[in-house]
Amino acid sequence: MIIATERAARPTDFIGKFGEEVADRDRCPFCEGREELTPPEIFSVRRDGSQANAPGWRVRVVSNKYPALRIEGDTARSGVGMFTRMDGVGAHEVIVETPEHDTHLALLPEDHIADVIRAYYQRYEDLDRDERFEYLLLFRNHGRVAGASLSHPHSQLIALPMVPKRTSEEMDAAERYFSKQGTCVYCDLIAQELAGRERLVYENECFIAVAPFAARFPFETWILPKAHMASFGSISAEDVPAMAHVLKTTLLKLALCLGNPPYNYIVHTAPYGSPGSPAYHWHVEIMPQLTRVAGFEWGSGFHINSVAPEEAARYLRETEVRASIPAP
């Protein structure tokens, strides 16, 4: 990781450089009243008495109409010369977070964000019952630059028949640390950041938001539960409102500080087969898309970050939360 202080940037240096969003309300299949334009719902949070696949929902989960992986098939592998192949088996679903088209996850009430998190949990638990799946990847793309094909607020999940390379690397590193120190590296990170507070963005009773020490991207922010939990599936009903609060606050601070930037967030969790790992700790990584990855990064594996994480955390701490954000 390279922190290029000679390129030091302020939040205002990034505002207005994200490109314009495309108006898509008129053709949006996620809007209330257009339920027939999506596959049938898998799960929903609804008003009492409202019917499935009809208006009246608050959060709605459907299969992705253009899935990266399909639920049909098996995980048998076959050889192709020196290579191995298998069918593209998995589940690809969309969590439509609200019936409102022109809003932002950070602007929803905390109890509504809690319903989104409960939908994440329900799908995580349900797909865990399918023995073909080893990992569930939950993620959110905000803004066209970050990969969102529709501006209507939504998240996605993909259930995979193998553990992703990034997760395997994280697990291996956490296991090595645990074997040497006898403690979880993420728990130690939380303790250090709470003690020093230099990279602390926000905290409540159950969660902490920090700028990671070796941040790859300007204003990269992680959210971690203070209690040790390897798997997102270990979250309790009591944790959900606290997670909704810290997620809303962190996303609002990023939006207000940086002019509603495009971002990706990813829930990093232990594989289905290791839910009780003493070495790993689930967390959310939020990555504003403020700079482009180019030849040096692809060729070296290093990232150049023009904003020191300590400065990013200070800017975000000092950003006062309010109920409106700039238009994308």
N, C-alpha and C positions, 0 to 999 in steps of 0.2 A: 504494500500500500504506500502511495506517495501523497503526502499532504503538501501541495504546492503553495506555500504561503506567499510567494512572490506574485501569484495569480489571485491573491485573496479577493473574494467577491462578497458584496453585501446582498441582502435579500432583494433590494430594488434592482440589482443588476440582472436578475432573472425574469422579472415581471414583464409580460408582454412578448416573450420570445417563444411561446408554446405553439403558435399557429392557431388559426380560427377553428372552432368546432363547427361541424355541419349540422344545420337544423334538420331534425329527422322526426319531429313529433307526428307529422301527417302519415308517416309510413311505419310507425313504431308498433311492433306486435306485442310489446310488453305492457302497453297502456290498458287500463281497466276498460272493459267493454269490447276488447279485441281478443278475448281468450281463445276463440276458435282459430286464431292464426298461429298458435303455439301447439306443441304436443300436449296431451292430457297432463294435468298436474299430478305430481307425485306426492306432494305435501303442501299444505297451506295453513296459514293462520287467518281465520275468517271471522266475520261478525256472526253472531248466533243466528242460525236459520238460513244463512246463505248457502247456495248449492255449489258443489264442485264445478270447476270450469265455467264459472259465471261470475259476474261482478259481486262485490262484497268481501273481497279478500284484502288482507293487510300485507302479508308476505306470501309469495307463491313460488314453488319449485317445480320446474319442468325439465324434461330432457332437452339437451341442446339439439336444435333442428339440424345442425351441421356438425356432428360430433367428431372429435379427434379419434375417439375409440368407441366401439359399439359393444353393447351388453351381450350380444349373441356370440357364441363360440367357446372354445376352450383354450387352455394355456399350453397345449402340447407343442413341443419344439421339434424342429427338423433341421437337418444339415443342408447347407448349400455350399459345397466345397469346403473351404476353410471357415465359412461363416455359419451362424445359427440364426434361424428365423422362427417367429411365432405369429399367430393371428393377432390383429389389433383389437384385443379384448379389453374392455373396461367399461366405465360408466362416465358420461359427460353430462353434467346437469347445470342449469342456470338457476340461481336464487334471485328472483325479482324482488327487490327490497321494499318497494312501495308502489302503490298505484299511480303516484304523481310522477309525471315525466320530467318536469323542469325543477328538479331539486338535487340535493347532494346528500349522501349518507350522513355527513357531519351536521346537517341541518334538521335531521329527523329528531323527534323527541327521544330521550334516553330509553323510555319503555318500548318504543318502536325498534330502536337499535337492538335492545335486548331480545326482541322477537326474531330479528335477523340472526342473532347469535344462536338462539334456540333452534332455528331452522338448520344452521350449520351442524349443531350437535345431533339433531335427529337424523340427518343424512349420514353423518359420520358413524353413528351407531348402527343404522340400518345396513349400510354397505359393509360394515365389519362382519356381518353375518354371511356374506358371500365368500366362501373359502378360496375363490380364485384371486381375491384382491389382497395385496400385501401393504398397500399404502393409499391414503387419501390426501390429495393435494387441494387445498382450499385457497383461492386467490381472488383478487379484485383488480381490475384495470379501470382506471378513471381517466377519461380523456382519450381522444383519438391517437395522440402521440404515444400513449401508454398501451395502445392495442385494443381499446374499446371500440367495437364496430357499431354500437348503439349507445346514445347518450343517456338513455333511461337508466336510473341507478340499479345496478345488478352486480352480483358476484358469480363465481363459477366454482365447480369442483370437478376433479377428474380422479376416479378410482383406478389404480394401476395394478397390474399383475406382478409387478416387481418394485423393489425399493429404488427410488431415483438416485442417480450418482451423487448429487449434491447432499442428499440426506445421508447416504452411506459415508461420505467424507466427514460430515458433521458428527455422526455417531462414532466413527473411528477416532476422531480427535478428542471427543468427550470421554471415550473409554480410556484413551491413553492418559489423559489428565487424571481421571479417577484412579487409575492403577498407580499413579505416582503420588497423588495428593490425598487420596481417600475421600475426596469431596467432589460435588458437582461443579463443573467450571462455571455454569450459569448462575448457580447459587452464590459462588464466590464473587462473580462479576456484580451481582445485585448488591451484595454486602459492601463491596468497594465503592460502587457508585453512590449508594446511600450515605456512606461515610464521607466521601469527598465532595459529592454534589456538584462537581464542576461540569459534568456531562448530563446531569439530571434535567429532564424536560418537564416531567410531571409525575406525581404519584398520588395514589389513594390507599386505602387500607389493604387492598388485595393485589394491586398491580403497580408497576413502575414503567415509565417511558423514558428512554435514554438515547442519547446520540452515542453509538458504539465507538470505542476507542480507535479502531482502525476502520472508520467509515469509508465505504467504497465510493459513495456518491454524496454531493452536497445535500445536507439536511436529511440524510438517512436517519431513520428513527426506529428503535425497537421497543416493543411492548412485551413485558414478561410478567407472569404471575410471581408474586413474592414467595409463595409456598412452592415447594418442589413438586412438580408434576411433569412427568415425561411425555404424556399423551394429552392432546386436546380433549380426548374422550374422558379424561379424569376431571374435567371442570364440573363444579357442583352448581346446583340451582342458586345457591347463595352467591357464587362468584359472578354469575351472569350480569346482574345490574352493575357491579363494580367494573366489569370489563366494558360494558356499554358506555359507562361514564368516562373511562380513560380513553377509549377509542374515539368517542365523540370529541373530547377535549383536544386530543392530539391532532386529529384531522382538521379541526377548526383552527388550531394554531398554525398548522402548515398552510392552510388555505388563506388565512388572513395575513400571515407573514410574507407569503410568496405569491400572492395574487391568484389563488386557486390553480395550482400547477397540476399537470397530469402526474399520476403516480401509479405505482403497483404496490399492493401489499399481498404478502404470502404468509399463510399460517404454517410454520415449521413445527412438525410433530413427530414423535417416535413412530416407527412402523407399527402396523396392527399386531405384529408378533412380539413387540417389546414394549407393552404399555406401562410396565413398572420399572423401567430402567433407572437405576440410581445415578447414572452418569449423565443422562440427557434431560433437557428441560424445554418444554414447548414454548414457543414465542411467536410473535408477529413481527415481520420485517416490512417496514414501509419505505419505499424508495421513490422519492420524487424524481421525475424525468426532466432534469434541468440541463443536462449535458449529454453529449453523444459519445457512445463507446466507439472508438476508431481503431486504426491499425496498431498503435502501440499496445492498447489494452488487449486486443485479440491476439496479438503476437506474443506478448509477454505474460499475460495473466495478471499483470498489475493494473490497478486503477489509479488515475490521477484525480484527486479531490481538491478543488480550489477553496474549500471552506473548512477550516479546522473544526472538528466536532465540538470542541469546547465553545467556539464562537457560535456555531449553529445552535447548540443547546441554550446559550445565553439569549440569542435572538428569540428563540421560541418561548423560553421562560418569560421574557418581557412582553410577549404579545398578549394583549388582553383579549379574552374570549368575548365575542358578541354574537348576535343572532342572525347576522347576514354576512355574506361573503361575496367577493367580486364574481361577476359572470365569467364562465370559462372562455 
